[in-house]
Amino acid sequence: MFDTKIVFNASLPRAGSTLMQHILAQNPRFYCTPTSGVIDLMISSRKFYTELAEFKAQDPQLMHKAFTSYCRYALNGFFDGLTDKPVCVDKCRSWFHYHDWITQFHPNPKYVVCIRDLRAILSSMEKLFRKKRHFADADEVTGTLTMITVNNRVMRWLNGPPVGIAVGRLVESMQTGVIKNMHIVRFEDLTTHPEETMRRVYNYLEEPYFSHDFNNVAQATHENDAYHTQYGDHHIRSTIAPVPLDYNQVLGPDLSVWVKNNYALFYNTFYADRA
């Protein structure tokens, strides 16, 4: 009924999800979104379906069937109105948290999940914090200890949005087993071995491989980073190359060791081959 293949790019922050979108956008078959709010449209609809008396007062099985059909047409209709390209990749890190619900109206969903060493993610966040001190951080309260040391900031990011929530949802996907349906892309692999990494992505998506130019990746999507607070940075380098590991210098060696030790499940699952 619906011809468009919809792929969900649900990734950790500062882990290459924007880069992935720009690479895939080189393929003329692919439409790749910037940070998307489609999932929020779906969640808002789900809230009204759950709470409105008009739905509660009717046969629950019939309403479930009707709402599932509504979601299916809403999701596909959005992209049908957006592009005529056969593959759409929607970028929003919330998608994998709703896997069990999404499968009800979008069977066998494809997820590309970009991850990165948590210490490198936190280092990137810290560098953006220092770079954009002319902006007020909503969590920085004058006269309190909040956000005044690197340790404070790391704890805040690990226990809230965007880092903590995304990592928590990734852990949930591991606990529930749904991660087996998703394709994990390590940022370190993407930037070190881009062709090999992208071939695995295409194999997972069941799409013919496209010969990408990894030395000339254009800025295919554009976002106003002012809407993403001072941590918004969706500009990419045109040439894909390894990114130096600087977390020991930015976070300090002791804090870096603490992160690795306290997120052993993450490291044992995704980085067991790295010291």
N, C-alpha and C positions, 0 to 999 in steps of 0.2 A: 504493500500500500504506500509506504513511504520509501523513497529512493535514496535519501540522504543518509550517509553513515555518520553518526555523531560519536565523537571520541571525547573523553573527559580528561583534561590535563589537570590533575589534582595533586599538587606538589607542595613540598615544604617551602617556606619563604627563603629567599636568597640562595636558591638551589638550582637555578637554571631553567625555570619554567618559561620565562620570557624568551630566553635564547632558543629553547625547544620550539616555541611558536614561530620564531623568525626563520629557523632552519626549515621547518615543515612548509612554511609559506612559500618557499622557493618552488615547491611542487605546484604546478597549475591546477592540479586536482583538489588542492586543499584550501579551505578557508579557515584561517586561524584568528581567533578573537584576542583582543587585549583582555585584561581582567574583567570578567563577566559577572553580571547580576542575574543571569537566567535562573540559577538555583534559588535565588531569593524570591523570584516570582512564584516558583513552585512551592516554596515553603509558606509563603503568604496564603496561597490558595489552600494548602493543607490545613493551616490554622483555622480558616473560615469553615472548611469542610468538617473539622473536628468539633468546633464550638457552636456553630449556628443551630438554633433549635429547629429550624426548618429541615435541616438534614437529619438531625437526631430523631425527629418525629416520623421518619419514613423507614421502610424496610432496610435494615443495615446492609444486608448482602447486595441488594439492588443498588444502594447508594455507593457501596464500595466498587461495584462493577462500573457504575457511571463515572465515579471520580477517577478511577484508573484510566478509563477511556478519555476523559477530559485531559488528564496529565499527558497522555500519549500524544494527543492532537496538539496540545499547547506547546510541548517541547519541539515537536517536529514542525509545527506551524511557525514558530519563531524563526527557525533557521531557513525554512522555505521562503520567508519574507526577507531574509537577510542576504541570501546568495543562491546562485544556481549551481555552485560547485558541488561535486558529489560527496566530498568528505569535509565535515566541519569539526574543528577541534576547539572545544570550549574550555577556557582557562579559568578555573576557580578552585581553590584548595578545599572547599567544602564538600565537593562531590562524593569523595569516597566514604564520608561519614554516613551517607544516606544510601549505601549500596543496596541493602535489603529492600528498601522502598522503591528505588529506581528500577530494580529488576521486575517489579510488578507491571510497569508500563513501558519499560525499555529493556527487553530481555537481552541477556548476555552482553552487558555494557563493556566497552573497552576503556581502560584507564591507563594513562601514562603518568607515572608518579616519579617526579624528579626529587632526589634526596641529595644530601651533602653531609659531610662530617659536621656534627653539631658545633664543634669548636670553631670551624670556619664560618658557619652561619652566624654564630654569636660575635665573632670577630668582625664580620661585615656589618652587623647591626651597631656594634660599638663605634666603628669608623664613621658610619653615617651620623650617629649621635654627636660625635665630636665635630664633624664637618659642618653640621647644621645647627650650631648652638644659637644662632640668631632666631630660631624658632622655639616656641615654648612647647615642652613635652607635657602632655596632660597628666602624666604620672609623677612629674617633678613638682613636689609641693614645698614651697619655701618654708624654711624653719624646721623641716623634718629630715629624717635620714633617707627618705625615698630617693633613689637614683643618684646619690651623691658619690658613690664609689663604683668601680667597675664590677665588684662583686654584687652590689645592690642591683645594678642594672641587669646583670646576667640572670640573677634570681627572678627579677621581674619579668624578663622576656621568657624564661623557662616556665613560668607559672601563669601565663596569660597570653593574650593575642599579641603578635601573630604566631610566635614560635611555639609556645607551650601548647596551645590548642591544636595546632597542626601536628605536632609530634604525638600528642595524646590520641588524636584520631588515627594516626598511623599505627600506634601501638594497639588501638582497638581493632584495627583491621587484621593485625597479627593474631590477636587473642580470639577473634571470631573465625579466623581462617579465610576471610574473603580476600586477603592479600594474594592468595594463589590465583585469583582471577585478574590481577593487575600486573602491569609491567613496570618494574623498578628501573630507573635510570640514575646511576650515580653521576653527580656533577663531575667528579674527578675523571670518570671514564669518558664522558661526553667531551670534555675539553682536552683530553689526552689522546683518545682514539675515536674521533668523531665518526668516521665512516663505519667502522666495525660496530659502534654503538647504535648508529642509525639503522644499519641493516637489521639488527635485532628488533628495533622498534617496528620497522616495516613488516618483518616476519610476524610479529605479534598482532599487528593491525590487519594482517592478511591483505596487504596492498603491494603492488609491484614496486620494486625499489626505484627511487629517483636519484639520479646522479647529482648530488649537491655540491655547491661551491663553498667549501669551508673557509676559504680565504677572502670571501666577499659576501658576507651575510648582511643583507640590507635590513634596515629598521622597517619591518613590514607593518607593525602595529604602533600606534601612538597613544600615549596616556598623559594626562595632566597630573604629574606627580604631586602637585599641591593638594590633591584630594586624598592622597595616601599618607599624610603627615610627613614628618622629616625622614621616615624610613622608606618612602617611596622612591625607587630608582629603577626605572624600566628602560634605561638606555643600555645598549650592548656594544661590545667591540665588534668590528666587522670581521676580524680574523679570529678564528677559534684557536686558542692556545692554552696550555696548562696555566692555572692560577697559582702563584706561590703561596705556600702555607705560612701564614704569619700569626697564627693564634697565640703562640708562645710569647711573641713580642707584644701583641695587642692586649691579650687577656692576662698574660703572665703564666709561667709554667705550672704553678701550684693550682690555679683555677682551671687550667686546661686539663690537668690530671683529674681534678675533682669531677669535671663534666664527664669525662670518659668513664670513670669508675661508677658514677651514679646513673649512667645510662647504658649499663652493660648489655641489656637486651638489644638495644638499638645497634650497638657496635658488634656484638656477637652475631647478630643476624645479617647485617649488611656490610660489615667491615672486618670480618674475621680474618681476611687475608692481609690486613694491614696492621702494622705495629701500633 
